[in-house]
Amino acid sequence: MYSVSDDMKAIAGGLYEPEKKKKSAELIDSLKKTCKAADAPTGTQNGPEFLAFARKLTGIVDEFLDLLQDVPDEL
């Protein structure tokens, strides 16, 4: 999952709005930190703690994908 951050960086390079670029950089950093933190429960086989990290990672990726949406909701 950590390597996904490289793909996110490449995709974020195409964003034109400064707010979206800034938010994408924050999300990428958050993804990296969360991935590193998720290593501990993985090593100790702590399933519930790992699932909490997995949910957080899913939320980060979802939020990043939302930044890529440029079609108005009215359509």
Phi and psi in radians as a Rosetta constraint file:
Dihedral C 1 N 2 CA 2 C 2 CIRCULARHARMONIC -1.025 0.35
Dihedral N 2 CA 2 C 2 N 3 CIRCULARHARMONIC -0.662 0.35
Dihedral C 2 N 3 CA 3 C 3 CIRCULARHARMONIC -1.210 0.35
Dihedral N 3 CA 3 C 3 N 4 CIRCULARHARMONIC -0.273 0.35
Dihedral C 3 N 4 CA 4 C 4 CIRCULARHARMONIC -1.092 0.35
Dihedral N 4 CA 4 C 4 N 5 CIRCULARHARMONIC -0.458 0.35
Dihedral C 4 N 5 CA 5 C 5 CIRCULARHARMONIC -1.060 0.35
Dihedral N 5 CA 5 C 5 N 6 CIRCULARHARMONIC -0.562 0.35
Dihedral C 5 N 6 CA 6 C 6 CIRCULARHARMONIC -1.143 0.35
Dihedral N 6 CA 6 C 6 N 7 CIRCULARHARMONIC -0.713 0.35
Dihedral C 6 N 7 CA 7 C 7 CIRCULARHARMONIC -1.162 0.35
Dihedral N 7 CA 7 C 7 N 8 CIRCULARHARMONIC -0.697 0.35
Dihedral C 7 N 8 CA 8 C 8 CIRCULARHARMONIC -1.083 0.35
Dihedral N 8 CA 8 C 8 N 9 CIRCULARHARMONIC -0.707 0.35
Dihedral C 8 N 9 CA 9 C 9 CIRCULARHARMONIC -1.064 0.35
Dihedral N 9 CA 9 C 9 N 10 CIRCULARHARMONIC -0.771 0.35
Dihedral C 9 N 10 CA 10 C 10 CIRCULARHARMONIC -1.105 0.35
Dihedral N 10 CA 10 C 10 N 11 CIRCULARHARMONIC -0.742 0.35
Dihedral C 10 N 11 CA 11 C 11 CIRCULARHARMONIC -1.182 0.35
Dihedral N 11 CA 11 C 11 N 12 CIRCULARHARMONIC -0.733 0.35
Dihedral C 11 N 12 CA 12 C 12 CIRCULARHARMONIC -1.131 0.35
Dihedral N 12 CA 12 C 12 N 13 CIRCULARHARMONIC -0.394 0.35
Dihedral C 12 N 13 CA 13 C 13 CIRCULARHARMONIC -1.068 0.35
Dihedral N 13 CA 13 C 13 N 14 CIRCULARHARMONIC -0.394 0.35
Dihedral C 13 N 14 CA 14 C 14 CIRCULARHARMONIC -1.555 0.35
Dihedral N 14 CA 14 C 14 N 15 CIRCULARHARMONIC -0.028 0.35
Dihedral C 14 N 15 CA 15 C 15 CIRCULARHARMONIC -1.337 0.35
Dihedral N 15 CA 15 C 15 N 16 CIRCULARHARMONIC 2.403 0.35
Dihedral C 15 N 16 CA 16 C 16 CIRCULARHARMONIC -1.759 0.35
Dihedral N 16 CA 16 C 16 N 17 CIRCULARHARMONIC -0.529 0.35
Dihedral C 16 N 17 CA 17 C 17 CIRCULARHARMONIC -1.346 0.35
Dihedral N 17 CA 17 C 17 N 18 CIRCULARHARMONIC 2.214 0.35
Dihedral C 17 N 18 CA 18 C 18 CIRCULARHARMONIC -1.014 0.35
Dihedral N 18 CA 18 C 18 N 19 CIRCULARHARMONIC -0.635 0.35
Dihedral C 18 N 19 CA 19 C 19 CIRCULARHARMONIC -1.114 0.35
Dihedral N 19 CA 19 C 19 N 20 CIRCULARHARMONIC -0.729 0.35
Dihedral C 19 N 20 CA 20 C 20 CIRCULARHARMONIC -1.208 0.35
Dihedral N 20 CA 20 C 20 N 21 CIRCULARHARMONIC -0.651 0.35
Dihedral C 20 N 21 CA 21 C 21 CIRCULARHARMONIC -1.097 0.35
Dihedral N 21 CA 21 C 21 N 22 CIRCULARHARMONIC -0.761 0.35
Dihedral C 21 N 22 CA 22 C 22 CIRCULARHARMONIC -1.124 0.35
Dihedral N 22 CA 22 C 22 N 23 CIRCULARHARMONIC -0.803 0.35
Dihedral C 22 N 23 CA 23 C 23 CIRCULARHARMONIC -1.107 0.35
Dihedral N 23 CA 23 C 23 N 24 CIRCULARHARMONIC -0.689 0.35
Dihedral C 23 N 24 CA 24 C 24 CIRCULARHARMONIC -1.120 0.35
Dihedral N 24 CA 24 C 24 N 25 CIRCULARHARMONIC -0.681 0.35
Dihedral C 24 N 25 CA 25 C 25 CIRCULARHARMONIC -1.106 0.35
Dihedral N 25 CA 25 C 25 N 26 CIRCULARHARMONIC -0.703 0.35
Dihedral C 25 N 26 CA 26 C 26 CIRCULARHARMONIC -1.116 0.35
Dihedral N 26 CA 26 C 26 N 27 CIRCULARHARMONIC -0.731 0.35
Dihedral C 26 N 27 CA 27 C 27 CIRCULARHARMONIC -1.157 0.35
Dihedral N 27 CA 27 C 27 N 28 CIRCULARHARMONIC -0.673 0.35
Dihedral C 27 N 28 CA 28 C 28 CIRCULARHARMONIC -1.122 0.35
Dihedral N 28 CA 28 C 28 N 29 CIRCULARHARMONIC -0.766 0.35
Dihedral C 28 N 29 CA 29 C 29 CIRCULARHARMONIC -1.096 0.35
Dihedral N 29 CA 29 C 29 N 30 CIRCULARHARMONIC -0.731 0.35
Dihedral C 29 N 30 CA 30 C 30 CIRCULARHARMONIC -1.108 0.35
Dihedral N 30 CA 30 C 30 N 31 CIRCULARHARMONIC -0.692 0.35
Dihedral C 30 N 31 CA 31 C 31 CIRCULARHARMONIC -1.082 0.35
Dihedral N 31 CA 31 C 31 N 32 CIRCULARHARMONIC -0.786 0.35
Dihedral C 31 N 32 CA 32 C 32 CIRCULARHARMONIC -1.071 0.35
Dihedral N 32 CA 32 C 32 N 33 CIRCULARHARMONIC -0.815 0.35
Dihedral C 32 N 33 CA 33 C 33 CIRCULARHARMONIC -1.113 0.35
Dihedral N 33 CA 33 C 33 N 34 CIRCULARHARMONIC -0.720 0.35
Dihedral C 33 N 34 CA 34 C 34 CIRCULARHARMONIC -1.183 0.35
Dihedral N 34 CA 34 C 34 N 35 CIRCULARHARMONIC -0.675 0.35
Dihedral C 34 N 35 CA 35 C 35 CIRCULARHARMONIC -1.068 0.35
Dihedral N 35 CA 35 C 35 N 36 CIRCULARHARMONIC -0.776 0.35
Dihedral C 35 N 36 CA 36 C 36 CIRCULARHARMONIC -1.109 0.35
Dihedral N 36 CA 36 C 36 N 37 CIRCULARHARMONIC -0.720 0.35
Dihedral C 36 N 37 CA 37 C 37 CIRCULARHARMONIC -1.171 0.35
Dihedral N 37 CA 37 C 37 N 38 CIRCULARHARMONIC -0.516 0.35
Dihedral C 37 N 38 CA 38 C 38 CIRCULARHARMONIC -1.270 0.35
Dihedral N 38 CA 38 C 38 N 39 CIRCULARHARMONIC -0.229 0.35
Dihedral C 38 N 39 CA 39 C 39 CIRCULARHARMONIC -1.111 0.35
Dihedral N 39 CA 39 C 39 N 40 CIRCULARHARMONIC -0.640 0.35
Dihedral C 39 N 40 CA 40 C 40 CIRCULARHARMONIC -1.061 0.35
Dihedral N 40 CA 40 C 40 N 41 CIRCULARHARMONIC -0.939 0.35
Dihedral C 40 N 41 CA 41 C 41 CIRCULARHARMONIC -1.187 0.35
Dihedral N 41 CA 41 C 41 N 42 CIRCULARHARMONIC -0.391 0.35
Dihedral C 41 N 42 CA 42 C 42 CIRCULARHARMONIC -1.203 0.35
Dihedral N 42 CA 42 C 42 N 43 CIRCULARHARMONIC -0.776 0.35
Dihedral C 42 N 43 CA 43 C 43 CIRCULARHARMONIC -1.157 0.35
Dihedral N 43 CA 43 C 43 N 44 CIRCULARHARMONIC -0.583 0.35
Dihedral C 43 N 44 CA 44 C 44 CIRCULARHARMONIC -1.626 0.35
Dihedral N 44 CA 44 C 44 N 45 CIRCULARHARMONIC 0.033 0.35
Dihedral C 44 N 45 CA 45 C 45 CIRCULARHARMONIC 0.992 0.35
Dihedral N 45 CA 45 C 45 N 46 CIRCULARHARMONIC 0.732 0.35
Dihedral C 45 N 46 CA 46 C 46 CIRCULARHARMONIC -1.602 0.35
Dihedral N 46 CA 46 C 46 N 47 CIRCULARHARMONIC 1.602 0.35
Dihedral C 46 N 47 CA 47 C 47 CIRCULARHARMONIC -1.017 0.35
Dihedral N 47 CA 47 C 47 N 48 CIRCULARHARMONIC -0.892 0.35
Dihedral C 47 N 48 CA 48 C 48 CIRCULARHARMONIC -1.053 0.35
Dihedral N 48 CA 48 C 48 N 49 CIRCULARHARMONIC -0.696 0.35
Dihedral C 48 N 49 CA 49 C 49 CIRCULARHARMONIC -1.196 0.35
Dihedral N 49 CA 49 C 49 N 50 CIRCULARHARMONIC -0.703 0.35
Dihedral C 49 N 50 CA 50 C 50 CIRCULARHARMONIC -1.095 0.35
Dihedral N 50 CA 50 C 50 N 51 CIRCULARHARMONIC -0.721 0.35
Dihedral C 50 N 51 CA 51 C 51 CIRCULARHARMONIC -1.082 0.35
Dihedral N 51 CA 51 C 51 N 52 CIRCULARHARMONIC -0.595 0.35
Dihedral C 51 N 52 CA 52 C 52 CIRCULARHARMONIC -1.108 0.35
Dihedral N 52 CA 52 C 52 N 53 CIRCULARHARMONIC -0.740 0.35
Dihedral C 52 N 53 CA 53 C 53 CIRCULARHARMONIC -1.150 0.35
Dihedral N 53 CA 53 C 53 N 54 CIRCULARHARMONIC -0.692 0.35
Dihedral C 53 N 54 CA 54 C 54 CIRCULARHARMONIC -1.090 0.35
Dihedral N 54 CA 54 C 54 N 55 CIRCULARHARMONIC -0.699 0.35
Dihedral C 54 N 55 CA 55 C 55 CIRCULARHARMONIC -1.125 0.35
Dihedral N 55 CA 55 C 55 N 56 CIRCULARHARMONIC -0.714 0.35
Dihedral C 55 N 56 CA 56 C 56 CIRCULARHARMONIC -1.127 0.35
Dihedral N 56 CA 56 C 56 N 57 CIRCULARHARMONIC -0.740 0.35
Dihedral C 56 N 57 CA 57 C 57 CIRCULARHARMONIC -1.100 0.35
Dihedral N 57 CA 57 C 57 N 58 CIRCULARHARMONIC -0.711 0.35
Dihedral C 57 N 58 CA 58 C 58 CIRCULARHARMONIC -1.073 0.35
Dihedral N 58 CA 58 C 58 N 59 CIRCULARHARMONIC -0.729 0.35
Dihedral C 58 N 59 CA 59 C 59 CIRCULARHARMONIC -1.096 0.35
Dihedral N 59 CA 59 C 59 N 60 CIRCULARHARMONIC -0.693 0.35
Dihedral C 59 N 60 CA 60 C 60 CIRCULARHARMONIC -1.124 0.35
Dihedral N 60 CA 60 C 60 N 61 CIRCULARHARMONIC -0.796 0.35
Dihedral C 60 N 61 CA 61 C 61 CIRCULARHARMONIC -1.140 0.35
Dihedral N 61 CA 61 C 61 N 62 CIRCULARHARMONIC -0.726 0.35
Dihedral C 61 N 62 CA 62 C 62 CIRCULARHARMONIC -1.053 0.35
Dihedral N 62 CA 62 C 62 N 63 CIRCULARHARMONIC -0.752 0.35
Dihedral C 62 N 63 CA 63 C 63 CIRCULARHARMONIC -1.135 0.35
Dihedral N 63 CA 63 C 63 N 64 CIRCULARHARMONIC -0.674 0.35
Dihedral C 63 N 64 CA 64 C 64 CIRCULARHARMONIC -1.099 0.35
Dihedral N 64 CA 64 C 64 N 65 CIRCULARHARMONIC -0.793 0.35
Dihedral C 64 N 65 CA 65 C 65 CIRCULARHARMONIC -1.102 0.35
Dihedral N 65 CA 65 C 65 N 66 CIRCULARHARMONIC -0.585 0.35
Dihedral C 65 N 66 CA 66 C 66 CIRCULARHARMONIC -1.090 0.35
Dihedral N 66 CA 66 C 66 N 67 CIRCULARHARMONIC -0.568 0.35
Dihedral C 66 N 67 CA 67 C 67 CIRCULARHARMONIC -1.110 0.35
Dihedral N 67 CA 67 C 67 N 68 CIRCULARHARMONIC -0.449 0.35
Dihedral C 67 N 68 CA 68 C 68 CIRCULARHARMONIC -1.415 0.35
Dihedral N 68 CA 68 C 68 N 69 CIRCULARHARMONIC -0.225 0.35
Dihedral C 68 N 69 CA 69 C 69 CIRCULARHARMONIC -1.286 0.35
Dihedral N 69 CA 69 C 69 N 70 CIRCULARHARMONIC 2.169 0.35
Dihedral C 69 N 70 CA 70 C 70 CIRCULARHARMONIC -2.208 0.35
Dihedral N 70 CA 70 C 70 N 71 CIRCULARHARMONIC 0.172 0.35
Dihedral C 70 N 71 CA 71 C 71 CIRCULARHARMONIC -1.603 0.35
Dihedral N 71 CA 71 C 71 N 72 CIRCULARHARMONIC 2.241 0.35
Dihedral C 71 N 72 CA 72 C 72 CIRCULARHARMONIC -1.055 0.35
Dihedral N 72 CA 72 C 72 N 73 CIRCULARHARMONIC 2.579 0.35
Dihedral C 72 N 73 CA 73 C 73 CIRCULARHARMONIC -1.110 0.35
Dihedral N 73 CA 73 C 73 N 74 CIRCULARHARMONIC -0.439 0.35
Dihedral C 73 N 74 CA 74 C 74 CIRCULARHARMONIC -1.131 0.35
Dihedral N 74 CA 74 C 74 N 75 CIRCULARHARMONIC -0.413 0.35
